[in-house]
Amino acid sequence: MAETLRILTYMCPSHPVELYQTIVEYLESKLNKPCELLYEWRGSGPESGVPDPFKSTSAGIAVTGEAGGFKAVKSAEAAPGGYPDMAFISSFSFQHLSATDDPDWTLLPVGAVCQHPKKGDGLGYWSDLIISSADKDRIKELIDLRGCRLARPEVSSLSGYIALLKAVRDHGESAAFFGNVLDSGSHLASIEMVSLKQAELAAVDSLALQNALDQHPAMRSEIHILDTLGPLPPHPIVVRATMDAYLRQQIEKALLDMDKDKKWADKFAKYHVLRYESIDSQVFEIDKEMRKLVANMTTGARYY
């Protein structure tokens, strides 16, 4: 049997795990190679304090392909003595790995083109500023939210906090603009907090928001998109540096050709991913620059 390709995602639960199951199923069919999906929920990537995916097998669970669907098993059972070959990580984690010049991984030079209900199609994704629908007649723009309760997934989140801080800075305001900052723990939790009026504002990953609204259509009447920031760079995909060059090229080509196969394109479109395009590391420079601009904008937060 061909050696298993182990794929790790840090993007759940904010993104639906079914999206990454679709990616695994697609690659398995195109590469003619068995694949396993590892799901790590304890962080957005291998930054400080979280296991490096290419140095550890301690990812939380593995989702392995079976006839008729997928099942979750302990990662130690799924990948004894092995390391992930490929990982979906946050842009903050990509910046961390780039800064440390980690030799164990390399960027896979492809990025997702996503669909946005207001912005159309574009490489990468957006940060949607959401408020309760009950407040949309009173709140017309960001500046109307001075003194609000903000829900953020984590302090390092590009779409959930950094992009919003830059928007606040562009209005001539400081981090004191927010009356209270609540660390929700995930984009999904931030959405729920706004829906339940536990927070007045959240900035959320647009891909997370669209999929959440698809899964919970009743929320569409409870959530209002006040503004959309971006586009932001695509969520990075990294691969093991020692991966066979031909396999890496096969993975890259398979993703770039995804939209040419209607059956698979329709499956990906269900999760608002339309196609993949070639990129290089320069596309992430905007992330680095935004973080520099807001580096001195700090505010206290409490966990919710």
N, C-alpha and C positions, 0 to 999 in steps of 0.2 A: 504493500500500500504506500502511496506517496506520502511524504512527510507533511504533517498538518501545519497549516498557516494559522498562527495565533494572533488574533486581532483584539486589541484592548480599546475600550472607550471610557473616557472620563466625563463624557458629555451628558450622561443620564444622572438623575431623573429629569433634568430640565428639558432635554430632548427625549422624545419617545424611544425606548429601546428597540421598538419595531423598525425604526429607520435603520439602525445599525444591523439588525437581523437581515434586513433587505440587502444592505451592502455586502454582508457575509455570504448570503445566498447567491447574490450576483457574481461575486468574485469566485465562489466555489464552482459555479456553472461555467464561467468563462476561462478559468485557469485549469479546470479539470483537476482540482486539488482539494482535499478535505480542509475545512476551516472551522475554527472555534472562535466564539465571541466571549471575551472577558469583559466584565462590567465592574468598574471601580467607582463607588459612590462617595468615597471619603475625601475627595479633593478634586480639583479641576485639572490636575496634572502633577508631574513629579517635581514640584517645587519643594522648598525646605519643609521637612517634617512629614512628607508624603512619599511613599516608596517610588523609586525610579523604575519605570516599567521594564527597562532593559537590564536591570540589576537584581530584580526581585520577582518572585512568583506569588506575591501576597495580595494580588487583586482579589476583590471580594467574592465574586461568583463567576462562573463560566457558563455561557449558554451554548450548548453544543447541538449541532444539527442531527435530527432524527427523522425517520419517515413520519410524515404527518405533522411536523412542527418542530419546536425547540423545547429543551428542558434545561433547567438551571441545576448546576452541580457545583460543588466546592472546587475552587480553582486548582487545588492540589491534586484532586482526582482527575481533572481535565488535562492538566499540563504538568505531570510529575517531572521535576528536574529540568523543565524547559523555561524559556523566556518568551514574552510576546515578540512578535515580528513587526508589528505595525500598531500605531496608536493614534487615536483622535484626542487631541488635547486642547486646552484653552490658549488664547493668544498670550496671556500672562505667563503661562508655563513655557511657551515657546521663547518668550523674552528671557526667562530665567535660564533655560537650557542654552540659549545663544550666548548669554553673558558668561556662563561657566565653561563654554567651549567644550561641552561634553562630547567625547569621542565615540560614544556608544550608539548614537542615533544620527539620522540625517533627514532633512526635509524631503517629503515626497512632493515634487513640484506640480501639484494639481490642487485646485480649489473649487468648491461648489458654487454654482450659480443658483441663487434662491429666488423665490417669488414672494413679492410683498403686495398686499392689497392696495396700497396707495402709491408705492414707488415703482411698481412693475418688476421687471427682472433685472438682476445685477449680480456681478461677482461679489461674493461675501454675503453679508447680512446687515441688519440695521438695529438701532436701539429705539424701541418704541416707548414713548413716555405715556403712561396710562394713568387715568384717574377714574373715579366712579362715574358712571353715566348720570347719576343724580346731581353731580357737580358741574356738568358740562355747560350749563347756561350761565353759571357764575364764574367759571374759570375758562378763560379764552386763550391764554398763553402762559408760558412758564413763569413769567415774572409775577403773575397773579398768585403763585403758590408760595410766596415768601412766608417763612414761619411754619411751613407744613411738616407733617410727619412723613418721612421718606422710608420706604422699604427697599433695601438693597440686598442682593444675594450674598455678596462678600466684598470686602474693601478693594480687592484686586480686579474685580470684574470690569472688563472693557465696556461692554454694553450695559451692564447693570449699575455702573457707578462712574467710571473714568470719563466716558463720553458725556454724561450728565454734568459732572463737575466742570468740564470744558465749556459746556453750554452756559452754565451759571457764570463762569469767569468771563465769557464773551458778553454777558449782560452787565459786566462791571461789578459783580457780586463776589463775595467770599463764601467759604464753606459754612459760615454762620447763617447763610440764606435759609438753611433747613432748621426748623425748630427742634426736631428730634429725628434721629437716624436709628432705624431698627434693622438689625442683621437678620434677614429671613432664613438664609442658608441655601436657597435655590431660587431660580427664576420662577418656578411653579409656585413656590411659597409666597413670593412677592406678588404674583398675580392674584392669588387667593386672598392675601391681606387687603389688597385694594378692593377686590370684589366684596369682601365682608366689612369694608370701611374701617379696618384696623389701621390702615395707612391711607394717606391722601394722594400719594404719588409713588410710582415705581418706574424705573427704567429697566426694560426687559429685552432680552434677546428676541428679535422678531420671529425667528424660526420656532423658538420655544412658545411664543404667544400664539402663533397661528395653529400650531399643533394642539396646544391646550384648548383653544376655542373649538377646534374640530372634535376633540374628545369630549368636551363639556359645552355643547352648544347653548345651554341656558345662560352661560357667562357672557355671551355676545350682547345681551341686553343690560348687563351689569358693568361692562368695561367700555371706556371711551379712550381712543388713541388721541391724545392732545397734540402730539407732535412726533416726528420721526427724525432721528439723528443718523447720519451716515451717508453712504454705506461704510461699513467697517470691513476690515480684511477677513477673508474666509477663515473658518476654524482650521487650524493647522493639522496636517496629517504627517506623522513622522514614522520612519521605518528604521529597523535595526541596521546599523552601519555595515555590519558584516553580512548582510543579506546578499545572496547571489545577484549579480548585476542584471542577469537576464530575467530573473523573477521580478526584480524591482521594475524593470522596463515593461514586463507583462502586466503588472498591477497598474502602472501608470497608463498604459495604452487602454486597458479594459475600462478604467474610469473615464478616460477622455472619449471613448466610443460609446458610452452608456446610452446617450440620447439617440443613437442610430438604431437601437433595438426597441421598437415600440412597446413590446410587452414589458420590458424592464423600465423604460422611460415612464410608462404609466404608473408602475409601482412606486418609483421614486417620487413622481409628481404628487402622489397622495400625501407625501410629507413635505411638499413645497420645495423639493430639490429638483431642478430642471435639467441640469447637465454639469459637467466638470470642464474647467479650462486650465490651460497651462499657466503656471505662476513661477515666481522665484522669490527669494527671501526679501527682496526690496518691497514687496507688497505690504509687508508688516512694519515698514518704517513709520507709517502714520500712527500706529499703536505706540511705538517708542516715543514719538514726538508728543503725542497727547499726554502720556504719562509724565514727561518732563515738564510740560506746561502746568500741570496741576499738582506737581510734587509737593508744593508747600501749602496746599489746601487740605488741611486736616480737620477732622471733626470727631467728637466722641460718638460712640454708638453703644447700644445695648442689644443683646440677643433676644429674639422674640421666641 
